[in-house]
Amino acid sequence: MKITLRKVGNVFEVYVPKKDLEEKVVSMQNPGLWGGWIALGNGWRFELPAMAPDTPLPLTVEARKLAEDDS
């Protein structure tokens, strides 16, 4: 699923165009954001591709939506 990531201040936000949904990232597997999962405020989780830590945002990426019990 395509999602757009951006950073506002110290907070990461995700926009999901197919669902017209904008949510804050509430937790992440890796402190550098990339290559692990992120959890959104609504409970959704996505696995992000591995990218360089200094990748500029905003950026649209292909992310895999994880089931509630996947880690």
C-alpha positions as CSV (number, residue, x, y, z in Angstrom):
1,M,0.0,0.0,0.0
2,K,1.4,3.4,-0.8
3,I,1.8,5.8,2.1
4,T,3.3,9.2,2.4
5,L,5.6,10.0,5.4
6,R,6.4,13.4,6.6
7,K,7.9,14.9,9.7
8,V,6.3,17.9,11.5
9,G,8.6,19.1,14.3
10,N,9.7,15.9,16.1
11,V,6.6,13.9,15.1
12,F,6.3,11.6,12.1
13,E,3.0,11.6,10.3
14,V,1.6,9.2,7.7
15,Y,-1.0,9.8,5.0
16,V,-2.8,6.9,3.3
17,P,-4.3,8.2,0.1
18,K,-6.5,5.1,-0.6
19,K,-8.2,5.6,2.8
20,D,-7.9,9.4,2.9
21,L,-6.3,8.9,6.4
22,E,-3.8,11.0,8.2
23,E,-2.3,9.7,11.5
24,K,0.7,10.3,13.7
25,V,3.3,7.6,14.2
26,V,3.0,6.6,17.9
27,S,5.8,4.0,17.9
28,M,8.5,2.5,15.7
29,Q,10.7,-0.5,15.7
30,N,13.9,1.3,14.6
31,P,14.8,4.8,15.8
32,G,15.8,5.7,12.3
33,L,12.3,4.9,11.0
34,W,13.4,2.8,8.0
35,G,13.6,-1.0,7.7
36,G,11.2,-1.9,10.5
37,W,7.5,-1.4,11.5
38,I,5.7,1.7,12.5
39,A,2.5,2.0,14.5
40,L,-0.1,4.7,13.9
41,G,-2.5,6.4,16.3
42,N,-5.4,4.4,15.0
43,G,-3.7,1.0,15.7
44,W,-2.6,0.3,12.1
45,R,1.0,-1.0,11.6
46,F,3.2,-0.8,8.5
47,E,6.5,-2.4,7.6
48,L,8.7,0.2,5.9
49,P,11.4,-0.5,3.3
50,A,15.1,-0.2,4.2
51,M,16.4,3.2,3.3
52,A,19.2,5.6,4.3
53,P,18.6,7.3,7.7
54,D,19.0,10.7,6.0
55,T,16.3,10.1,3.3
56,P,14.5,13.4,2.8
57,L,10.8,13.7,3.7
58,P,8.0,14.0,2.7
59,L,8.3,10.8,0.7
60,T,5.8,8.3,-0.7
61,V,6.8,4.6,-0.3
62,E,5.3,1.2,-0.8
63,A,4.7,-0.2,2.7
64,R,3.2,-3.5,3.8
65,K,0.2,-3.3,6.2
66,L,0.7,-5.7,9.1
67,A,-1.9,-7.6,10.9
68,E,-2.7,-6.6,14.5
69,D,-0.6,-9.5,15.9
70,D,2.4,-9.3,13.4
71,S,5.7,-8.0,14.7
